[in-house]
Amino acid sequence: MTKEATQTDAQVKNKKPVSKKVDPYEGKNIKIVKDATCTFCGCVCDDMELTVDVDEHRILKAKKACVLGRAWFYEHKVDTRPGVLIDGKEATFQEGVEAAAQILIDAKFPTTYGMSDSTCESQRVTVEIMDTINGNIDTTTSVCHGPSGMAFQGVGESTATLGEVKNRADLVIYWGGNPAESHPRHFTRYAVTPKGMYIPNGKKDRTVVLVDVRRTPSTPVADIFMQVKPGKDFEVLWALRALVKGKKIANDIEKQTGVSREVLDDLVDRMKNCQFGVLFFGMGLTMTRGRHFNSGALLSLAADLNEFTHFVAKPVRGHGNVTGADNVVSWQTGYPFGVNFNRGYPRFNPGEFTTTDVLSRGEADAAMIIASDPASNFPKAAIEHMKKIPIISLDTKDTVTSSIAKVRFAVSTYGINTGGTVYRMDDVPITLRPAFESTYPGDQEVLEAIRDRVKKLLSGKKARVAA
């Protein structure tokens, strides 16, 4: 008799059935997109593996994505909104383009804002439009890392890629940021825990310093936490610069800044003696007392340290392609944001040509808003003025801004529905691999149609001839 035949009834009764693994995607038309790019934040992680339901036009799984990335991928589904609205009424694409072009050429001071969640290709077309009509162009940088852009113009930047940081940095300093919540994979993919070419043991080979006015969810990652009094970042940075150069500082530095001399001396010693140091700074530095002077002091500190070792500094950027917006506007005009063309050549003057200011002062008489929602977060005076002028809105979803727009275009999402180029926060360009198509056109297609119509309507009267 076989072994199975000798089993008792009790043994047969208690024997667990072999469970068959259920395929969760059985019966579905599935497509796998490898090395896809997440455009939610400035990390622009390009190692995603997306499982896409081709028939239902949605992403079922986003392997390697962080909690923010998963939410970004999963929320994009089939949309049934009208493609174009003019004064709240459904219209054709051509009617929308015609209305938008007329608004732009009729305006004496048209301005464009946003672009940080759009491809570099569409950003380039936007610059061309505003250059053609002698308008004003601004990105979301002006309300976040604008002070950093001003500092770059003033003192320069000692820079590196995130790949270099991963492979070489043995001292990582985060100043005025909370990446654990805003950029979850910044720690794990680029700067803290990953093993690199010259950092074979990952975090064990690194010293991580966190500088902030309070403890945050990022604090447990740090080996050293330096708490600064609110609004005293500039004083701390200038004290560090002085100590790096061997200069004397005030005896009451702790009373002024909340940081003791011993802590400052220890940090200076670590910075001067590391092999490769990096200063990552966030909006906690740019959106407090000091503004661009804070950013300038930090960038200057990195430059000072290069007399002793290799040190770099990089802003931790928020939107998926805000770095791309700055790059495109910079190499088209020479300046990163807040650029005006009304004299026939680009002029840069934050406070005069930045969107919050031209709207708050009631100067702009038309506005084109791309992938942004200023009507939900701008100052009250700016929002009230927006309600009085014709607005052209291009966005992937309905927003407060699109609700008050005279012409509203529903567009597809970059990185999910459309390809193109974006820049990671370290100025590295990355090509997008879309997951599924959309029924709506991309920003680039809409903007190119508006550009062509604007030029045809102007017929050379206002447009400048390219060299």
JOQUICOR-V849962 format. One record per residue. N is the residue number from 1. RES is the residue in one small letter. OMEGA is omega in whole degrees, -180 to 180 (NA if undefined). Layout:
n={N,N}
res={RES,RES}
omega={OMEGA,OMEGA}
This chain:
n={1,2,3,4,5,6,7,8,9,10,11,12,13,14,15,16,17,18,19,20,21,22,23,24,25,26,27,28,29,30,31,32,33,34,35,36,37,38,39,40,41,42,43,44,45,46,47,48,49,50,51,52,53,54,55,56,57,58,59,60,61,62,63,64,65,66,67,68,69,70,71,72,73,74,75,76,77,78,79,80,81,82,83,84,85,86,87,88,89,90,91,92,93,94,95,96,97,98,99,100,101,102,103,104,105,106,107,108,109,110,111,112,113,114,115,116,117,118,119,120,121,122,123,124,125,126,127,128,129,130,131,132,133,134,135,136,137,138,139,140,141,142,143,144,145,146,147,148,149,150,151,152,153,154,155,156,157,158,159,160,161,162,163,164,165,166,167,168,169,170,171,172,173,174,175,176,177,178,179,180,181,182,183,184,185,186,187,188,189,190,191,192,193,194,195,196,197,198,199,200,201,202,203,204,205,206,207,208,209,210,211,212,213,214,215,216,217,218,219,220,221,222,223,224,225,226,227,228,229,230,231,232,233,234,235,236,237,238,239,240,241,242,243,244,245,246,247,248,249,250,251,252,253,254,255,256,257,258,259,260,261,262,263,264,265,266,267,268,269,270,271,272,273,274,275,276,277,278,279,280,281,282,283,284,285,286,287,288,289,290,291,292,293,294,295,296,297,298,299,300,301,302,303,304,305,306,307,308,309,310,311,312,313,314,315,316,317,318,319,320,321,322,323,324,325,326,327,328,329,330,331,332,333,334,335,336,337,338,339,340,341,342,343,344,345,346,347,348,349,350,351,352,353,354,355,356,357,358,359,360,361,362,363,364,365,366,367,368,369,370,371,372,373,374,375,376,377,378,379,380,381,382,383,384,385,386,387,388,389,390,391,392,393,394,395,396,397,398,399,400,401,402,403,404,405,406,407,408,409,410,411,412,413,414,415,416,417,418,419,420,421,422,423,424,425,426,427,428,429,430,431,432,433,434,435,436,437,438,439,440,441,442,443,444,445,446,447,448,449,450,451,452,453,454,455,456,457,458,459,460,461,462,463,464,465,466,467}
res={m,t,k,e,a,t,q,t,d,a,q,v,k,n,k,k,p,v,s,k,k,v,d,p,y,e,g,k,n,i,k,i,v,k,d,a,t,c,t,f,c,g,c,v,c,d,d,m,e,l,t,v,d,v,d,e,h,r,i,l,k,a,k,k,a,c,v,l,g,r,a,w,f,y,e,h,k,v,d,t,r,p,g,v,l,i,d,g,k,e,a,t,f,q,e,g,v,e,a,a,a,q,i,l,i,d,a,k,f,p,t,t,y,g,m,s,d,s,t,c,e,s,q,r,v,t,v,e,i,m,d,t,i,n,g,n,i,d,t,t,t,s,v,c,h,g,p,s,g,m,a,f,q,g,v,g,e,s,t,a,t,l,g,e,v,k,n,r,a,d,l,v,i,y,w,g,g,n,p,a,e,s,h,p,r,h,f,t,r,y,a,v,t,p,k,g,m,y,i,p,n,g,k,k,d,r,t,v,v,l,v,d,v,r,r,t,p,s,t,p,v,a,d,i,f,m,q,v,k,p,g,k,d,f,e,v,l,w,a,l,r,a,l,v,k,g,k,k,i,a,n,d,i,e,k,q,t,g,v,s,r,e,v,l,d,d,l,v,d,r,m,k,n,c,q,f,g,v,l,f,f,g,m,g,l,t,m,t,r,g,r,h,f,n,s,g,a,l,l,s,l,a,a,d,l,n,e,f,t,h,f,v,a,k,p,v,r,g,h,g,n,v,t,g,a,d,n,v,v,s,w,q,t,g,y,p,f,g,v,n,f,n,r,g,y,p,r,f,n,p,g,e,f,t,t,t,d,v,l,s,r,g,e,a,d,a,a,m,i,i,a,s,d,p,a,s,n,f,p,k,a,a,i,e,h,m,k,k,i,p,i,i,s,l,d,t,k,d,t,v,t,s,s,i,a,k,v,r,f,a,v,s,t,y,g,i,n,t,g,g,t,v,y,r,m,d,d,v,p,i,t,l,r,p,a,f,e,s,t,y,p,g,d,q,e,v,l,e,a,i,r,d,r,v,k,k,l,l,s,g,k,k,a,r,v,a,a}
omega={178,-179,-179,-177,-178,-180,177,178,-179,-180,179,-178,-176,-179,-178,179,178,-177,179,-179,-178,176,-178,-178,-179,179,-180,176,-170,174,178,177,-179,180,175,-176,175,-177,-180,-177,-176,175,178,180,-174,180,-180,169,-174,172,-171,171,-174,-176,-178,178,176,-179,-177,-178,178,-178,-180,-180,175,-178,178,179,179,178,179,-178,-173,-176,-177,-179,179,-179,-178,179,172,-178,-178,173,173,-175,177,-178,-178,-179,178,180,-179,177,178,178,180,-180,-180,-180,179,178,-176,-177,178,-176,176,179,178,178,177,-178,174,174,-174,173,-180,-178,178,179,179,177,-180,178,179,177,-180,179,-176,175,-179,-176,-180,-177,-176,-179,-176,178,179,176,-175,180,176,-180,176,177,178,177,177,179,177,180,-174,-173,-179,-174,170,-166,178,176,176,176,177,178,180,-173,-170,-169,175,173,-178,-179,174,-177,176,179,-180,-175,-179,179,-175,-179,-170,-177,179,177,-169,-176,-170,-161,-172,-173,-175,177,-178,-177,179,177,-170,-178,177,-175,179,180,-177,167,-178,180,177,179,-179,-180,180,176,-179,175,178,-174,-179,180,-171,170,180,175,-180,-177,-177,175,179,178,-177,-179,-178,-180,179,-180,-179,176,177,178,-180,-179,177,-179,178,-180,178,175,-176,180,-177,-177,180,179,-179,-169,-176,-180,-177,179,-180,179,179,179,-180,-180,178,179,179,-179,-177,-174,176,178,-179,-179,178,175,173,-179,-176,-176,173,177,-174,-176,178,-179,-178,177,-175,175,176,-180,180,179,180,178,178,177,178,179,179,-175,179,171,-175,-177,177,-177,180,178,179,172,176,-172,-174,-175,-175,-180,176,176,177,179,179,-180,-178,-180,-179,-177,173,-173,-175,-177,-172,-177,177,-176,-179,-178,-168,174,179,176,-175,174,-177,178,177,-176,176,-176,176,-167,179,-177,-178,177,-179,178,178,-176,-178,178,172,-179,173,-176,-175,175,180,-177,-177,-179,179,-175,178,175,-175,-179,179,-180,179,178,178,-179,-177,-176,178,-180,172,-176,171,-179,-178,-179,177,-179,176,179,-180,-180,179,-177,174,176,-179,176,170,-176,179,-175,180,-179,178,-180,-176,177,-179,-176,173,178,172,-176,178,176,176,179,-178,180,-178,175,-176,-177,179,-176,178,176,-178,176,175,178,-176,-179,179,-177,177,178,178,179,-178,-179,177,-178,180,178,-180,179,176,-178,-177,-178,179,-179,-180,-180,NA}
